[in-house]
Amino acid sequence: QVQLVESGGGLVQAGGSLRLSCAASGRLFRVYAMGWYRQAPGKQRELVATITPGGSTNYAESMKGRFTISRDNGKNTVHLQMNSLKPEDTAVYYCNVEGTRFWGQGTQVTVSS
């Protein structure tokens, strides 16, 4: 069993930054890719970014250049640094063990204009 706990969300003004963290329990973390996803009200959940165990990254087009995903395999933690935030980035952000049913509970990010 894997537990994922996100933290770091909050309210920020447009143009500001936030750093999300996801702490994972269990042994899957080091052998699986991890992902950040988000879901805005009334919209489907969408990919934000993924990172492989070796550190290769992939981003949704609208996040490239503004968001950075990273991981610390020694601490079973994955981070999402979000810069130049826009009101349309407002959503609940979730971390996920890629290809599995393991999701965190989500953390709310609200960007005011």
C-alpha positions as CSV (number, residue, x, y, z in Angstrom):
1,Q,0.0,0.0,0.0
2,V,1.2,3.5,-0.8
3,Q,0.1,6.7,0.9
4,L,0.7,10.1,-0.8
5,V,0.3,13.3,1.1
6,E,0.5,16.7,-0.7
7,S,1.2,20.0,0.9
8,G,2.2,23.5,0.0
9,G,-1.0,24.8,-1.6
10,G,-2.5,28.1,-0.7
11,L,-3.7,31.5,-2.0
12,V,-1.2,33.5,-4.1
13,Q,-1.5,36.6,-6.3
14,A,-1.0,36.3,-10.0
15,G,2.7,36.3,-10.9
16,G,3.6,34.7,-7.6
17,S,5.1,31.3,-6.8
18,L,4.2,28.2,-4.8
19,R,6.1,25.0,-4.1
20,L,4.1,21.8,-3.7
21,S,5.4,18.7,-2.1
22,C,4.2,15.1,-2.1
23,A,5.5,12.7,0.5
24,A,5.1,9.1,-0.3
25,S,5.2,6.0,1.9
26,G,6.0,2.5,0.7
27,R,8.6,1.1,-1.6
28,L,7.0,1.9,-4.9
29,F,8.3,5.5,-5.0
30,R,11.8,4.6,-6.1
31,V,10.8,2.4,-9.0
32,Y,7.9,4.3,-10.5
33,A,7.4,7.6,-12.3
34,M,5.5,10.2,-10.3
35,G,3.1,12.7,-11.6
36,W,1.3,15.9,-10.7
37,Y,-2.2,16.5,-12.0
38,R,-4.7,19.2,-11.4
39,Q,-8.5,19.5,-11.5
40,A,-10.2,22.9,-11.7
41,P,-13.9,23.3,-10.9
42,G,-16.1,21.9,-13.6
43,K,-13.2,20.5,-15.5
44,Q,-11.5,17.1,-16.0
45,R,-8.3,16.2,-14.2
46,E,-5.4,17.1,-16.4
47,L,-1.7,16.3,-16.4
48,V,0.7,18.9,-15.1
49,A,4.1,17.1,-15.2
50,T,5.7,13.7,-14.7
51,I,9.1,12.6,-13.6
52,T,10.8,9.2,-14.0
53,P,12.9,7.5,-11.2
54,G,16.0,8.7,-13.1
55,G,14.8,12.3,-13.3
56,S,13.5,12.6,-16.9
57,T,10.6,15.1,-17.0
58,N,7.6,15.7,-19.1
59,Y,5.3,18.8,-18.9
60,A,1.9,19.8,-20.2
61,E,2.4,22.5,-22.8
62,S,0.9,25.3,-20.8
63,M,3.2,24.6,-17.8
64,K,6.5,24.5,-19.7
65,G,8.8,27.2,-18.5
66,R,6.8,28.1,-15.5
67,F,6.6,24.8,-13.5
68,T,9.4,22.5,-12.5
69,I,8.9,19.0,-11.2
70,S,11.7,17.3,-9.1
71,R,12.1,14.4,-6.9
72,D,14.2,13.3,-3.9
73,N,14.4,9.5,-4.0
74,G,16.2,9.4,-0.6
75,K,13.3,11.2,1.0
76,N,10.5,9.7,-1.1
77,T,9.3,13.2,-2.0
78,V,8.3,14.8,-5.2
79,H,8.0,18.6,-5.6
80,L,6.3,21.0,-8.0
81,Q,7.8,24.5,-8.2
82,M,5.2,26.8,-9.7
83,N,6.3,30.3,-10.9
84,S,4.5,33.0,-12.7
85,L,1.2,31.7,-11.6
86,K,-2.0,32.7,-13.4
87,P,-5.6,32.7,-12.3
88,E,-6.2,29.8,-14.6
89,D,-3.8,27.7,-12.6
90,T,-6.4,27.7,-9.8
91,A,-7.2,24.0,-9.1
92,V,-6.8,21.1,-6.7
93,Y,-3.3,19.6,-7.4
94,Y,-2.8,15.9,-6.9
95,C,0.2,13.7,-7.0
96,N,0.1,10.2,-8.4
97,V,2.2,7.1,-8.7
98,E,2.1,6.8,-12.5
99,G,0.2,3.9,-13.8
100,T,-1.3,2.9,-10.5
101,R,-4.4,3.7,-8.5
102,F,-2.5,5.6,-5.8
103,W,-3.4,9.3,-5.5
104,G,-3.0,11.8,-2.9
105,Q,-5.9,13.7,-1.3
106,G,-5.0,16.9,-3.2
107,T,-4.0,20.4,-2.2
108,Q,-5.8,23.6,-3.2
109,V,-4.0,26.2,-5.2
110,T,-5.9,29.5,-5.7
111,V,-4.4,32.3,-7.8
112,S,-6.0,35.7,-7.5
113,S,-6.0,38.3,-10.2
